Amino acid sequence: MQASNQIFTLLVEGAPYGTEASSLAYLFAQETLKKHNINGIFFYQNGVFNANHLTNPAADEFDLVNSWSKLACKHGFKLIICSAAGERRGVIETNLASGYQIGSLSDLATLSLQSDKVVQFK
């Protein structure tokens, strides 16, 4: 496969605030989409907090939760959270932000098999 047609899957394990993992993943996704494709982003462990629509950043802070939603909508890739990690952290169907869906580790495996590269942000 040519470098300009590579497909990426991102694995995000950091919360939207308090660590750099999610914001770095977001910046990486933006740059990657300039030349490549992303088939999905899987949020695992504390990364599931990226899907919580109850997150309310201050007016002068970057809204990472909604930014992920907009980026995925614009480029047509999936935002999947791990169901078990979400349940442990209170991120369930009723408080999912727009564009996110609940899945399992088998979804991560499927995305990985359909990708040229998997990049983890921890």
C-alpha positions as CSV (number, residue, x, y, z in Angstrom):
1,M,0.0,0.0,0.0
2,Q,1.3,3.5,-0.8
3,A,2.1,5.7,2.1
4,S,-0.5,8.3,1.1
5,N,-3.3,5.6,1.4
6,Q,-2.4,4.2,4.8
7,I,-5.2,3.4,7.3
8,F,-4.8,4.2,10.9
9,T,-6.6,3.1,14.1
10,L,-6.0,5.2,17.2
11,L,-6.2,3.8,20.8
12,V,-6.8,6.5,23.3
13,E,-6.4,5.6,27.0
14,G,-6.2,9.1,28.6
15,A,-9.0,11.3,29.8
16,P,-9.8,14.5,27.9
17,Y,-8.4,16.6,30.8
18,G,-5.7,15.9,33.3
19,T,-3.4,14.1,30.9
20,E,-2.0,14.9,27.5
21,A,-2.9,11.6,25.9
22,S,-6.2,12.6,24.4
23,S,-5.2,16.0,23.2
24,L,-2.0,14.6,21.6
25,A,-4.2,11.9,19.9
26,Y,-6.5,14.6,18.6
27,L,-3.6,16.6,17.2
28,F,-2.1,13.4,15.7
29,A,-5.5,12.6,14.1
30,Q,-5.8,16.1,12.5
31,E,-2.3,15.8,11.0
32,T,-2.8,12.1,9.9
33,L,-6.0,13.0,8.1
34,K,-4.1,15.4,5.8
35,K,-2.5,12.4,4.0
36,H,-4.0,9.2,5.4
37,N,-7.2,7.7,6.6
38,I,-8.5,6.8,10.0
39,N,-11.0,4.0,10.3
40,G,-11.8,4.4,13.9
41,I,-10.7,5.6,17.3
42,F,-11.1,3.3,20.3
43,F,-11.3,4.8,23.7
44,Y,-10.2,2.5,26.5
45,Q,-9.6,2.8,30.3
46,N,-9.8,6.5,31.3
47,G,-10.1,7.3,27.6
48,V,-13.8,6.6,27.8
49,F,-14.3,10.0,29.5
50,N,-13.8,11.5,26.1
51,A,-17.3,10.3,25.3
52,N,-19.1,11.8,28.2
53,H,-21.4,14.6,27.1
54,L,-21.6,15.8,30.7
55,T,-18.1,17.1,30.4
56,N,-18.2,20.9,30.8
57,P,-14.9,22.6,30.1
58,A,-14.5,26.3,31.0
59,A,-15.2,28.8,28.3
60,D,-11.5,29.4,27.7
61,E,-10.7,25.7,27.4
62,F,-10.6,23.6,24.3
63,D,-13.7,21.3,24.2
64,L,-12.1,18.0,23.3
65,V,-15.2,15.9,23.6
66,N,-17.1,17.8,21.0
67,S,-14.0,18.3,18.9
68,W,-13.7,14.5,18.6
69,S,-17.3,14.3,17.5
70,K,-16.9,17.0,14.8
71,L,-13.7,15.5,13.5
72,A,-15.2,12.0,13.2
73,C,-18.3,13.3,11.5
74,K,-16.3,15.4,9.0
75,H,-14.1,12.4,8.1
76,G,-16.5,9.5,8.5
77,F,-14.7,7.4,11.1
78,K,-16.0,5.6,14.2
79,L,-15.6,6.7,17.8
80,I,-15.9,3.6,20.0
81,I,-15.7,3.3,23.7
82,C,-15.0,0.1,25.6
83,S,-18.3,-1.0,27.3
84,A,-16.6,-2.5,30.3
85,A,-14.3,0.5,30.9
86,G,-17.3,2.8,30.4
87,E,-19.5,1.0,32.9
88,R,-16.8,1.1,35.5
89,R,-16.5,4.9,35.0
90,G,-20.2,5.8,34.6
91,V,-19.9,6.5,30.9
92,I,-23.0,4.7,29.6
93,E,-25.4,5.0,26.7
94,T,-27.5,7.8,28.3
95,N,-24.5,10.2,28.6
96,L,-22.7,9.5,25.4
97,A,-21.7,12.5,23.4
98,S,-22.8,12.8,19.8
99,G,-21.0,10.4,17.4
100,Y,-19.7,8.0,20.0
101,Q,-20.8,4.4,20.3
102,I,-20.3,1.6,22.8
103,G,-18.3,-1.4,21.7
104,S,-16.0,-4.0,23.0
105,L,-12.4,-5.1,22.6
106,S,-13.5,-7.2,19.6
107,D,-14.2,-3.9,17.9
108,L,-10.7,-2.8,18.6
109,A,-9.4,-6.1,17.1
110,T,-11.5,-5.6,14.0
111,L,-10.3,-2.0,13.5
112,S,-6.7,-3.1,14.0
113,L,-7.1,-5.9,11.4
114,Q,-8.4,-3.4,8.9
115,S,-5.6,-0.9,9.5
116,D,-2.0,-0.5,8.4
117,K,-1.0,1.0,11.7
118,V,-2.4,1.2,15.2
119,V,-1.1,4.1,17.4
120,Q,-1.7,4.1,21.1
121,F,-2.0,7.2,23.3
122,K,-1.6,6.4,27.0
